[in-house]
Protein backbone atom coordinates (compact mmCIF):
# COMPACT_ATOMS: atom_id res chain seq x y z
CA UNK A 1 0.00 0.00 0.00
CA UNK A 2 1.48 3.36 -1.07
CA UNK A 3 0.52 5.04 2.21
CA UNK A 4 2.64 2.54 4.17
CA UNK A 5 5.59 3.18 1.86
CA UNK A 6 5.20 6.96 2.16
CA UNK A 7 5.07 6.67 5.96
CA UNK A 8 8.17 4.47 5.95
CA UNK A 9 10.01 6.93 3.67
CA UNK A 10 9.31 9.67 6.22
CA UNK A 11 10.51 7.44 9.09
CA UNK A 12 13.70 6.52 7.22
CA UNK A 13 14.44 10.15 6.37
CA UNK A 14 14.21 10.96 10.09
CA UNK A 15 16.47 8.03 10.99
CA UNK A 16 19.03 9.06 8.37
CA UNK A 17 19.08 12.61 9.77
CA UNK A 18 19.88 11.20 13.22
CA UNK A 19 22.35 8.58 11.99
CA UNK A 20 23.76 8.95 8.45
CA UNK A 21 24.60 5.22 8.20
CA UNK A 22 22.09 2.45 8.91
CA UNK A 23 22.02 -1.33 8.60
CA UNK A 24 19.27 -2.91 6.48
CA UNK A 25 18.95 -5.81 8.94
CA UNK A 26 18.38 -3.40 11.81
CA UNK A 27 15.59 -1.66 9.89
CA UNK A 28 13.60 -4.84 9.23
CA UNK A 29 11.31 -5.75 12.11
CA UNK A 30 9.17 -8.31 10.27
CA UNK A 31 8.85 -9.82 6.80
CA UNK A 32 6.09 -7.39 5.81
CA UNK A 33 8.06 -4.48 7.24
CA UNK A 34 11.10 -5.66 5.27
CA UNK A 35 9.22 -5.36 1.96
CA UNK A 36 7.89 -1.90 2.81
CA UNK A 37 11.35 -0.83 4.02
CA UNK A 38 13.03 -2.06 0.84
CA UNK A 39 10.52 -0.23 -1.37
CA UNK A 40 10.93 2.95 0.69
CA UNK A 41 14.73 2.70 0.51
CA UNK A 42 14.64 2.21 -3.25
CA UNK A 43 12.52 5.34 -3.55
CA UNK A 44 14.95 7.30 -1.33
CA UNK A 45 17.79 6.09 -3.53
CA UNK A 46 15.90 7.14 -6.68
CA UNK A 47 15.35 10.60 -5.13
CA UNK A 48 19.09 10.85 -4.42
CA UNK A 49 18.65 10.93 -0.63
CA UNK A 50 20.31 7.58 0.15
CA UNK A 51 22.76 5.09 -1.27
CA UNK A 52 23.50 1.44 -0.59
CA UNK A 53 26.82 -0.25 0.00
CA UNK A 54 27.91 -3.79 0.79
CA UNK A 55 31.44 -4.80 1.78
CA UNK A 56 31.23 -8.37 0.51
CA UNK A 57 28.78 -10.83 -1.02
CA UNK A 58 25.98 -11.75 1.42
CA UNK A 59 27.14 -9.15 3.96
CA UNK A 60 24.65 -6.76 5.53
CA UNK A 61 23.66 -3.86 3.31
CA UNK A 62 24.47 -0.43 4.67
CA UNK A 63 22.28 2.55 3.87
CA UNK A 64 24.04 5.89 3.82
CA UNK A 65 22.46 9.34 3.68
CA UNK A 66 23.43 11.47 0.69
CA UNK A 67 23.83 15.16 1.22
mmCIF file of the N, C-alpha and C atoms, coordinates in Angstrom:
data_MODEL
# 
_entry.id   MODEL 
# 
loop_
_atom_site.group_PDB 
_atom_site.id 
_atom_site.type_symbol 
_atom_site.label_atom_id 
_atom_site.label_alt_id 
_atom_site.label_comp_id 
_atom_site.label_asym_id 
_atom_site.label_entity_id 
_atom_site.label_seq_id 
_atom_site.pdbx_PDB_ins_code 
_atom_site.Cartn_x 
_atom_site.Cartn_y 
_atom_site.Cartn_z 
_atom_site.occupancy 
_atom_site.B_iso_or_equiv 
_atom_site.pdbx_formal_charge 
_atom_site.auth_seq_id 
_atom_site.auth_comp_id 
_atom_site.auth_asym_id 
_atom_site.auth_atom_id 
_atom_site.pdbx_PDB_model_num 
ATOM 1   N N  . UNK A 1 1  ? 0.842  -1.166  0.000  1.00 0.00 ? 1  UNK A N  1 
ATOM 2   C CA . UNK A 1 1  ? 0.000  0.000   0.000  1.00 0.00 ? 1  UNK A CA 1 
ATOM 3   C C  . UNK A 1 1  ? 0.903  1.250   0.000  1.00 0.00 ? 1  UNK A C  1 
ATOM 4   N N  . UNK A 1 2  ? 0.633  2.179   -0.887 1.00 0.00 ? 2  UNK A N  1 
ATOM 5   C CA . UNK A 1 2  ? 1.479  3.357   -1.069 1.00 0.00 ? 2  UNK A CA 1 
ATOM 6   C C  . UNK A 1 2  ? 1.574  4.209   0.197  1.00 0.00 ? 2  UNK A C  1 
ATOM 7   N N  . UNK A 1 3  ? 0.506  4.249   0.975  1.00 0.00 ? 3  UNK A N  1 
ATOM 8   C CA . UNK A 1 3  ? 0.525  5.041   2.208  1.00 0.00 ? 3  UNK A CA 1 
ATOM 9   C C  . UNK A 1 3  ? 1.552  4.483   3.199  1.00 0.00 ? 3  UNK A C  1 
ATOM 10  N N  . UNK A 1 4  ? 1.644  3.153   3.298  1.00 0.00 ? 4  UNK A N  1 
ATOM 11  C CA . UNK A 1 4  ? 2.642  2.538   4.169  1.00 0.00 ? 4  UNK A CA 1 
ATOM 12  C C  . UNK A 1 4  ? 4.053  2.890   3.704  1.00 0.00 ? 4  UNK A C  1 
ATOM 13  N N  . UNK A 1 5  ? 4.267  2.860   2.409  1.00 0.00 ? 5  UNK A N  1 
ATOM 14  C CA . UNK A 1 5  ? 5.586  3.179   1.859  1.00 0.00 ? 5  UNK A CA 1 
ATOM 15  C C  . UNK A 1 5  ? 5.927  4.637   2.122  1.00 0.00 ? 5  UNK A C  1 
ATOM 16  N N  . UNK A 1 6  ? 4.973  5.534   1.899  1.00 0.00 ? 6  UNK A N  1 
ATOM 17  C CA . UNK A 1 6  ? 5.201  6.957   2.160  1.00 0.00 ? 6  UNK A CA 1 
ATOM 18  C C  . UNK A 1 6  ? 5.528  7.209   3.629  1.00 0.00 ? 6  UNK A C  1 
ATOM 19  N N  . UNK A 1 7  ? 4.796  6.532   4.523  1.00 0.00 ? 7  UNK A N  1 
ATOM 20  C CA . UNK A 1 7  ? 5.068  6.673   5.959  1.00 0.00 ? 7  UNK A CA 1 
ATOM 21  C C  . UNK A 1 7  ? 6.467  6.166   6.290  1.00 0.00 ? 7  UNK A C  1 
ATOM 22  N N  . UNK A 1 8  ? 6.850  5.042   5.683  1.00 0.00 ? 8  UNK A N  1 
ATOM 23  C CA . UNK A 1 8  ? 8.174  4.468   5.953  1.00 0.00 ? 8  UNK A CA 1 
ATOM 24  C C  . UNK A 1 8  ? 9.279  5.366   5.379  1.00 0.00 ? 8  UNK A C  1 
ATOM 25  N N  . UNK A 1 9  ? 9.042  5.989   4.236  1.00 0.00 ? 9  UNK A N  1 
ATOM 26  C CA . UNK A 1 9  ? 10.014 6.933   3.675  1.00 0.00 ? 9  UNK A CA 1 
ATOM 27  C C  . UNK A 1 9  ? 10.255 8.056   4.672  1.00 0.00 ? 9  UNK A C  1 
ATOM 28  N N  . UNK A 1 10 ? 9.187  8.599   5.234  1.00 0.00 ? 10 UNK A N  1 
ATOM 29  C CA . UNK A 1 10 ? 9.313  9.668   6.224  1.00 0.00 ? 10 UNK A CA 1 
ATOM 30  C C  . UNK A 1 10 ? 10.113 9.191   7.437  1.00 0.00 ? 10 UNK A C  1 
ATOM 31  N N  . UNK A 1 11 ? 9.792  7.993   7.935  1.00 0.00 ? 11 UNK A N  1 
ATOM 32  C CA . UNK A 1 11 ? 10.512 7.440   9.087  1.00 0.00 ? 11 UNK A CA 1 
ATOM 33  C C  . UNK A 1 11 ? 12.000 7.274   8.778  1.00 0.00 ? 11 UNK A C  1 
ATOM 34  N N  . UNK A 1 12 ? 12.303 6.749   7.599  1.00 0.00 ? 12 UNK A N  1 
ATOM 35  C CA . UNK A 1 12 ? 13.696 6.520   7.220  1.00 0.00 ? 12 UNK A CA 1 
ATOM 36  C C  . UNK A 1 12 ? 14.457 7.828   7.039  1.00 0.00 ? 12 UNK A C  1 
ATOM 37  N N  . UNK A 1 13 ? 13.798 8.844   6.493  1.00 0.00 ? 13 UNK A N  1 
ATOM 38  C CA . UNK A 1 13 ? 14.443 10.155  6.370  1.00 0.00 ? 13 UNK A CA 1 
ATOM 39  C C  . UNK A 1 13 ? 14.820 10.695  7.747  1.00 0.00 ? 13 UNK A C  1 
ATOM 40  N N  . UNK A 1 14 ? 13.923 10.525  8.722  1.00 0.00 ? 14 UNK A N  1 
ATOM 41  C CA . UNK A 1 14 ? 14.206 10.964  10.090 1.00 0.00 ? 14 UNK A CA 1 
ATOM 42  C C  . UNK A 1 14 ? 15.380 10.179  10.676 1.00 0.00 ? 14 UNK A C  1 
ATOM 43  N N  . UNK A 1 15 ? 15.378 8.863   10.480 1.00 0.00 ? 15 UNK A N  1 
ATOM 44  C CA . UNK A 1 15 ? 16.466 8.030   10.987 1.00 0.00 ? 15 UNK A CA 1 
ATOM 45  C C  . UNK A 1 15 ? 17.804 8.406   10.361 1.00 0.00 ? 15 UNK A C  1 
ATOM 46  N N  . UNK A 1 16 ? 17.798 8.700   9.054  1.00 0.00 ? 16 UNK A N  1 
ATOM 47  C CA . UNK A 1 16 ? 19.032 9.064   8.368  1.00 0.00 ? 16 UNK A CA 1 
ATOM 48  C C  . UNK A 1 16 ? 19.538 10.443  8.805  1.00 0.00 ? 16 UNK A C  1 
ATOM 49  N N  . UNK A 1 17 ? 18.645 11.318  9.240  1.00 0.00 ? 17 UNK A N  1 
ATOM 50  C CA . UNK A 1 17 ? 19.078 12.611  9.771  1.00 0.00 ? 17 UNK A CA 1 
ATOM 51  C C  . UNK A 1 17 ? 19.803 12.412  11.108 1.00 0.00 ? 17 UNK A C  1 
ATOM 52  N N  . UNK A 1 18 ? 19.288 11.479  11.913 1.00 0.00 ? 18 UNK A N  1 
ATOM 53  C CA . UNK A 1 18 ? 19.879 11.205  13.222 1.00 0.00 ? 18 UNK A CA 1 
ATOM 54  C C  . UNK A 1 18 ? 21.172 10.400  13.110 1.00 0.00 ? 18 UNK A C  1 
ATOM 55  N N  . UNK A 1 19 ? 21.209 9.468   12.155 1.00 0.00 ? 19 UNK A N  1 
ATOM 56  C CA . UNK A 1 19 ? 22.354 8.581   11.985 1.00 0.00 ? 19 UNK A CA 1 
ATOM 57  C C  . UNK A 1 19 ? 22.566 8.380   10.488 1.00 0.00 ? 19 UNK A C  1 
ATOM 58  N N  . UNK A 1 20 ? 23.591 8.984   9.901  1.00 0.00 ? 20 UNK A N  1 
ATOM 59  C CA . UNK A 1 20 ? 23.762 8.948   8.448  1.00 0.00 ? 20 UNK A CA 1 
ATOM 60  C C  . UNK A 1 20 ? 24.140 7.586   7.860  1.00 0.00 ? 20 UNK A C  1 
ATOM 61  N N  . UNK A 1 21 ? 24.296 6.557   8.702  1.00 0.00 ? 21 UNK A N  1 
ATOM 62  C CA . UNK A 1 21 ? 24.597 5.218   8.201  1.00 0.00 ? 21 UNK A CA 1 
ATOM 63  C C  . UNK A 1 21 ? 23.775 4.205   8.992  1.00 0.00 ? 21 UNK A C  1 
ATOM 64  N N  . UNK A 1 22 ? 22.967 3.428   8.280  1.00 0.00 ? 22 UNK A N  1 
ATOM 65  C CA . UNK A 1 22 ? 22.087 2.446   8.912  1.00 0.00 ? 22 UNK A CA 1 
ATOM 66  C C  . UNK A 1 22 ? 22.315 1.066   8.316  1.00 0.00 ? 22 UNK A C  1 
ATOM 67  N N  . UNK A 1 23 ? 21.929 0.053   9.054  1.00 0.00 ? 23 UNK A N  1 
ATOM 68  C CA . UNK A 1 23 ? 22.017 -1.326  8.596  1.00 0.00 ? 23 UNK A CA 1 
ATOM 69  C C  . UNK A 1 23 ? 20.636 -1.781  8.143  1.00 0.00 ? 23 UNK A C  1 
ATOM 70  N N  . UNK A 1 24 ? 20.561 -2.423  6.978  1.00 0.00 ? 24 UNK A N  1 
ATOM 71  C CA . UNK A 1 24 ? 19.274 -2.906  6.476  1.00 0.00 ? 24 UNK A CA 1 
ATOM 72  C C  . UNK A 1 24 ? 18.659 -3.908  7.449  1.00 0.00 ? 24 UNK A C  1 
ATOM 73  N N  . UNK A 1 25 ? 19.470 -4.809  7.991  1.00 0.00 ? 25 UNK A N  1 
ATOM 74  C CA . UNK A 1 25 ? 18.948 -5.805  8.937  1.00 0.00 ? 25 UNK A CA 1 
ATOM 75  C C  . UNK A 1 25 ? 18.349 -5.158  10.171 1.00 0.00 ? 25 UNK A C  1 
ATOM 76  N N  . UNK A 1 26 ? 18.916 -4.081  10.638 1.00 0.00 ? 26 UNK A N  1 
ATOM 77  C CA . UNK A 1 26 ? 18.385 -3.396  11.808 1.00 0.00 ? 26 UNK A CA 1 
ATOM 78  C C  . UNK A 1 26 ? 17.048 -2.720  11.508 1.00 0.00 ? 26 UNK A C  1 
ATOM 79  N N  . UNK A 1 27 ? 16.819 -2.364  10.265 1.00 0.00 ? 27 UNK A N  1 
ATOM 80  C CA . UNK A 1 27 ? 15.592 -1.663  9.885  1.00 0.00 ? 27 UNK A CA 1 
ATOM 81  C C  . UNK A 1 27 ? 14.401 -2.595  9.693  1.00 0.00 ? 27 UNK A C  1 
ATOM 82  N N  . UNK A 1 28 ? 14.664 -3.876  9.493  1.00 0.00 ? 28 UNK A N  1 
ATOM 83  C CA . UNK A 1 28 ? 13.595 -4.843  9.231  1.00 0.00 ? 28 UNK A CA 1 
ATOM 84  C C  . UNK A 1 28 ? 13.119 -5.471  10.532 1.00 0.00 ? 28 UNK A C  1 
ATOM 85  N N  . UNK A 1 29 ? 11.874 -5.205  10.876 1.00 0.00 ? 29 UNK A N  1 
ATOM 86  C CA . UNK A 1 29 ? 11.313 -5.748  12.108 1.00 0.00 ? 29 UNK A CA 1 
ATOM 87  C C  . UNK A 1 29 ? 10.499 -7.012  11.841 1.00 0.00 ? 29 UNK A C  1 
ATOM 88  N N  . UNK A 1 30 ? 9.961  -7.137  10.647 1.00 0.00 ? 30 UNK A N  1 
ATOM 89  C CA . UNK A 1 30 ? 9.166  -8.311  10.268 1.00 0.00 ? 30 UNK A CA 1 
ATOM 90  C C  . UNK A 1 30 ? 9.265  -8.470  8.755  1.00 0.00 ? 30 UNK A C  1 
ATOM 91  N N  . UNK A 1 31 ? 8.779  -9.569  8.243  1.00 0.00 ? 31 UNK A N  1 
ATOM 92  C CA . UNK A 1 31 ? 8.849  -9.815  6.800  1.00 0.00 ? 31 UNK A CA 1 
ATOM 93  C C  . UNK A 1 31 ? 8.077  -8.744  6.028  1.00 0.00 ? 31 UNK A C  1 
ATOM 94  N N  . UNK A 1 32 ? 6.874  -8.419  6.480  1.00 0.00 ? 32 UNK A N  1 
ATOM 95  C CA . UNK A 1 32 ? 6.087  -7.390  5.812  1.00 0.00 ? 32 UNK A CA 1 
ATOM 96  C C  . UNK A 1 32 ? 6.792  -6.040  5.893  1.00 0.00 ? 32 UNK A C  1 
ATOM 97  N N  . UNK A 1 33 ? 7.330  -5.733  7.059  1.00 0.00 ? 33 UNK A N  1 
ATOM 98  C CA . UNK A 1 33 ? 8.056  -4.482  7.240  1.00 0.00 ? 33 UNK A CA 1 
ATOM 99  C C  . UNK A 1 33 ? 9.287  -4.440  6.342  1.00 0.00 ? 33 UNK A C  1 
ATOM 100 N N  . UNK A 1 34 ? 9.902  -5.585  6.117  1.00 0.00 ? 34 UNK A N  1 
ATOM 101 C CA . UNK A 1 34 ? 11.097 -5.656  5.273  1.00 0.00 ? 34 UNK A CA 1 
ATOM 102 C C  . UNK A 1 34 ? 10.761 -5.241  3.831  1.00 0.00 ? 34 UNK A C  1 
ATOM 103 N N  . UNK A 1 35 ? 9.640  -5.700  3.336  1.00 0.00 ? 35 UNK A N  1 
ATOM 104 C CA . UNK A 1 35 ? 9.222  -5.356  1.965  1.00 0.00 ? 35 UNK A CA 1 
ATOM 105 C C  . UNK A 1 35 ? 8.949  -3.866  1.863  1.00 0.00 ? 35 UNK A C  1 
ATOM 106 N N  . UNK A 1 36 ? 8.211  -3.331  2.808  1.00 0.00 ? 36 UNK A N  1 
ATOM 107 C CA . UNK A 1 36 ? 7.894  -1.901  2.813  1.00 0.00 ? 36 UNK A CA 1 
ATOM 108 C C  . UNK A 1 36 ? 9.180  -1.084  2.950  1.00 0.00 ? 36 UNK A C  1 
ATOM 109 N N  . UNK A 1 37 ? 10.077 -1.528  3.824  1.00 0.00 ? 37 UNK A N  1 
ATOM 110 C CA . UNK A 1 37 ? 11.352 -0.826  4.025  1.00 0.00 ? 37 UNK A CA 1 
ATOM 111 C C  . UNK A 1 37 ? 12.176 -0.836  2.750  1.00 0.00 ? 37 UNK A C  1 
ATOM 112 N N  . UNK A 1 38 ? 12.260 -1.974  2.084  1.00 0.00 ? 38 UNK A N  1 
ATOM 113 C CA . UNK A 1 38 ? 13.027 -2.057  0.839  1.00 0.00 ? 38 UNK A CA 1 
ATOM 114 C C  . UNK A 1 38 ? 12.453 -1.128  -0.218 1.00 0.00 ? 38 UNK A C  1 
ATOM 115 N N  . UNK A 1 39 ? 11.145 -1.115  -0.382 1.00 0.00 ? 39 UNK A N  1 
ATOM 116 C CA . UNK A 1 39 ? 10.516 -0.229  -1.368 1.00 0.00 ? 39 UNK A CA 1 
ATOM 117 C C  . UNK A 1 39 ? 10.766 1.240   -1.017 1.00 0.00 ? 39 UNK A C  1 
ATOM 118 N N  . UNK A 1 40 ? 10.677 1.568   0.260  1.00 0.00 ? 40 UNK A N  1 
ATOM 119 C CA . UNK A 1 40 ? 10.929 2.951   0.692  1.00 0.00 ? 40 UNK A CA 1 
ATOM 120 C C  . UNK A 1 40 ? 12.387 3.334   0.446  1.00 0.00 ? 40 UNK A C  1 
ATOM 121 N N  . UNK A 1 41 ? 13.316 2.416   0.729  1.00 0.00 ? 41 UNK A N  1 
ATOM 122 C CA . UNK A 1 41 ? 14.734 2.700   0.507  1.00 0.00 ? 41 UNK A CA 1 
ATOM 123 C C  . UNK A 1 41 ? 15.046 2.869   -0.982 1.00 0.00 ? 41 UNK A C  1 
ATOM 124 N N  . UNK A 1 42 ? 14.431 2.064   -1.811 1.00 0.00 ? 42 UNK A N  1 
ATOM 125 C CA . UNK A 1 42 ? 14.636 2.207   -3.255 1.00 0.00 ? 42 UNK A CA 1 
ATOM 126 C C  . UNK A 1 42 ? 14.143 3.566   -3.731 1.00 0.00 ? 42 UNK A C  1 
ATOM 127 N N  . UNK A 1 43 ? 13.036 4.022   -3.185 1.00 0.00 ? 43 UNK A N  1 
ATOM 128 C CA . UNK A 1 43 ? 12.516 5.344   -3.546 1.00 0.00 ? 43 UNK A CA 1 
ATOM 129 C C  . UNK A 1 43 ? 13.460 6.446   -3.067 1.00 0.00 ? 43 UNK A C  1 
ATOM 130 N N  . UNK A 1 44 ? 13.987 6.319   -1.840 1.00 0.00 ? 44 UNK A N  1 
ATOM 131 C CA . UNK A 1 44 ? 14.948 7.305   -1.332 1.00 0.00 ? 44 UNK A CA 1 
ATOM 132 C C  . UNK A 1 44 ? 16.204 7.329   -2.201 1.00 0.00 ? 44 UNK A C  1 
ATOM 133 N N  . UNK A 1 45 ? 16.624 6.180   -2.650 1.00 0.00 ? 45 UNK A N  1 
ATOM 134 C CA . UNK A 1 45 ? 17.787 6.093   -3.533 1.00 0.00 ? 45 UNK A CA 1 
ATOM 135 C C  . UNK A 1 45 ? 17.483 6.780   -4.868 1.00 0.00 ? 45 UNK A C  1 
ATOM 136 N N  . UNK A 1 46 ? 16.299 6.521   -5.407 1.00 0.00 ? 46 UNK A N  1 
ATOM 137 C CA . UNK A 1 46 ? 15.900 7.144   -6.675 1.00 0.00 ? 46 UNK A CA 1 
ATOM 138 C C  . UNK A 1 46 ? 15.850 8.663   -6.547 1.00 0.00 ? 46 UNK A C  1 
ATOM 139 N N  . UNK A 1 47 ? 15.446 9.157   -5.379 1.00 0.00 ? 47 UNK A N  1 
ATOM 140 C CA . UNK A 1 47 ? 15.354 10.596  -5.128 1.00 0.00 ? 47 UNK A CA 1 
ATOM 141 C C  . UNK A 1 47 ? 16.721 11.203  -4.809 1.00 0.00 ? 47 UNK A C  1 
ATOM 142 N N  . UNK A 1 48 ? 17.747 10.354  -4.697 1.00 0.00 ? 48 UNK A N  1 
ATOM 143 C CA . UNK A 1 48 ? 19.087 10.851  -4.422 1.00 0.00 ? 48 UNK A CA 1 
ATOM 144 C C  . UNK A 1 48 ? 19.335 11.163  -2.955 1.00 0.00 ? 48 UNK A C  1 
ATOM 145 N N  . UNK A 1 49 ? 18.514 10.642  -2.060 1.00 0.00 ? 49 UNK A N  1 
ATOM 146 C CA . UNK A 1 49 ? 18.653 10.927  -0.635 1.00 0.00 ? 49 UNK A CA 1 
ATOM 147 C C  . UNK A 1 49 ? 19.400 9.839   0.122  1.00 0.00 ? 49 UNK A C  1 
ATOM 148 N N  . UNK A 1 50 ? 19.612 8.692   -0.506 1.00 0.00 ? 50 UNK A N  1 
ATOM 149 C CA . UNK A 1 50 ? 20.307 7.580   0.151  1.00 0.00 ? 50 UNK A CA 1 
ATOM 150 C C  . UNK A 1 50 ? 21.056 6.776   -0.893 1.00 0.00 ? 50 UNK A C  1 
ATOM 151 N N  . UNK A 1 51 ? 22.029 6.007   -0.404 1.00 0.00 ? 51 UNK A N  1 
ATOM 152 C CA . UNK A 1 51 ? 22.762 5.091   -1.274 1.00 0.00 ? 51 UNK A CA 1 
ATOM 153 C C  . UNK A 1 51 ? 23.062 3.825   -0.491 1.00 0.00 ? 51 UNK A C  1 
ATOM 154 N N  . UNK A 1 52 ? 23.230 2.731   -1.202 1.00 0.00 ? 52 UNK A N  1 
ATOM 155 C CA . UNK A 1 52 ? 23.500 1.439   -0.589 1.00 0.00 ? 52 UNK A CA 1 
ATOM 156 C C  . UNK A 1 52 ? 24.952 1.069   -0.786 1.00 0.00 ? 52 UNK A C  1 
ATOM 157 N N  . UNK A 1 53 ? 25.486 0.316   0.161  1.00 0.00 ? 53 UNK A N  1 
ATOM 158 C CA . UNK A 1 53 ? 26.824 -0.254  -0.004 1.00 0.00 ? 53 UNK A CA 1 
ATOM 159 C C  . UNK A 1 53 ? 26.854 -1.603  0.706  1.00 0.00 ? 53 UNK A C  1 
ATOM 160 N N  . UNK A 1 54 ? 27.760 -2.459  0.220  1.00 0.00 ? 54 UNK A N  1 
ATOM 161 C CA . UNK A 1 54 ? 27.914 -3.787  0.793  1.00 0.00 ? 54 UNK A CA 1 
ATOM 162 C C  . UNK A 1 54 ? 29.383 -4.159  0.673  1.00 0.00 ? 54 UNK A C  1 
ATOM 163 N N  . UNK A 1 55 ? 30.005 -4.528  1.785  1.00 0.00 ? 55 UNK A N  1 
ATOM 164 C CA . UNK A 1 55 ? 31.437 -4.799  1.784  1.00 0.00 ? 55 UNK A CA 1 
ATOM 165 C C  . UNK A 1 55 ? 31.803 -6.089  1.072  1.00 0.00 ? 55 UNK A C  1 
ATOM 166 N N  . UNK A 1 56 ? 30.960 -7.099  1.170  1.00 0.00 ? 56 UNK A N  1 
ATOM 167 C CA . UNK A 1 56 ? 31.230 -8.373  0.509  1.00 0.00 ? 56 UNK A CA 1 
ATOM 168 C C  . UNK A 1 56 ? 29.918 -9.079  0.216  1.00 0.00 ? 56 UNK A C  1 
ATOM 169 N N  . UNK A 1 57 ? 29.962 -10.070 -0.639 1.00 0.00 ? 57 UNK A N  1 
ATOM 170 C CA . UNK A 1 57 ? 28.783 -10.833 -1.022 1.00 0.00 ? 57 UNK A CA 1 
ATOM 171 C C  . UNK A 1 57 ? 28.108 -11.411 0.216  1.00 0.00 ? 57 UNK A C  1 
ATOM 172 N N  . UNK A 1 58 ? 26.811 -11.261 0.320  1.00 0.00 ? 58 UNK A N  1 
ATOM 173 C CA . UNK A 1 58 ? 25.977 -11.751 1.415  1.00 0.00 ? 58 UNK A CA 1 
ATOM 174 C C  . UNK A 1 58 ? 26.184 -11.015 2.742  1.00 0.00 ? 58 UNK A C  1 
ATOM 175 N N  . UNK A 1 59 ? 26.976 -9.968  2.753  1.00 0.00 ? 59 UNK A N  1 
ATOM 176 C CA . UNK A 1 59 ? 27.139 -9.151  3.960  1.00 0.00 ? 59 UNK A CA 1 
ATOM 177 C C  . UNK A 1 59 ? 25.918 -8.251  4.114  1.00 0.00 ? 59 UNK A C  1 
ATOM 178 N N  . UNK A 1 60 ? 25.757 -7.681  5.292  1.00 0.00 ? 60 UNK A N  1 
ATOM 179 C CA . UNK A 1 60 ? 24.655 -6.756  5.532  1.00 0.00 ? 60 UNK A CA 1 
ATOM 180 C C  . UNK A 1 60 ? 24.788 -5.548  4.613  1.00 0.00 ? 60 UNK A C  1 
ATOM 181 N N  . UNK A 1 61 ? 23.674 -5.045  4.171  1.00 0.00 ? 61 UNK A N  1 
ATOM 182 C CA . UNK A 1 61 ? 23.657 -3.863  3.307  1.00 0.00 ? 61 UNK A CA 1 
ATOM 183 C C  . UNK A 1 61 ? 23.582 -2.639  4.197  1.00 0.00 ? 61 UNK A C  1 
ATOM 184 N N  . UNK A 1 62 ? 24.459 -1.688  3.941  1.00 0.00 ? 62 UNK A N  1 
ATOM 185 C CA . UNK A 1 62 ? 24.469 -0.428  4.672  1.00 0.00 ? 62 UNK A CA 1 
ATOM 186 C C  . UNK A 1 62 ? 23.756 0.637   3.849  1.00 0.00 ? 62 UNK A C  1 
ATOM 187 N N  . UNK A 1 63 ? 22.984 1.437   4.520  1.00 0.00 ? 63 UNK A N  1 
ATOM 188 C CA . UNK A 1 63 ? 22.278 2.545   3.875  1.00 0.00 ? 63 UNK A CA 1 
ATOM 189 C C  . UNK A 1 63 ? 22.919 3.821   4.383  1.00 0.00 ? 63 UNK A C  1 
ATOM 190 N N  . UNK A 1 64 ? 23.372 4.646   3.463  1.00 0.00 ? 64 UNK A N  1 
ATOM 191 C CA . UNK A 1 64 ? 24.042 5.895   3.823  1.00 0.00 ? 64 UNK A CA 1 
ATOM 192 C C  . UNK A 1 64 ? 23.255 7.077   3.278  1.00 0.00 ? 64 UNK A C  1 
ATOM 193 N N  . UNK A 1 65 ? 23.138 8.113   4.100  1.00 0.00 ? 65 UNK A N  1 
ATOM 194 C CA . UNK A 1 65 ? 22.464 9.344   3.675  1.00 0.00 ? 65 UNK A CA 1 
ATOM 195 C C  . UNK A 1 65 ? 23.342 10.053  2.666  1.00 0.00 ? 65 UNK A C  1 
ATOM 196 N N  . UNK A 1 66 ? 22.715 10.630  1.659  1.00 0.00 ? 66 UNK A N  1 
ATOM 197 C CA . UNK A 1 66 ? 23.433 11.470  0.688  1.00 0.00 ? 66 UNK A CA 1 
ATOM 198 C C  . UNK A 1 66 ? 23.070 12.899  0.977  1.00 0.00 ? 66 UNK A C  1 
ATOM 199 N N  . UNK A 1 67 ? 24.075 13.745  0.924  1.00 0.00 ? 67 UNK A N  1 
ATOM 200 C CA . UNK A 1 67 ? 23.828 15.163  1.218  1.00 0.00 ? 67 UNK A CA 1 
ATOM 201 C C  . UNK A 1 67 ? 23.866 15.985  -0.052 1.00 0.00 ? 67 UNK A C  1 
# 
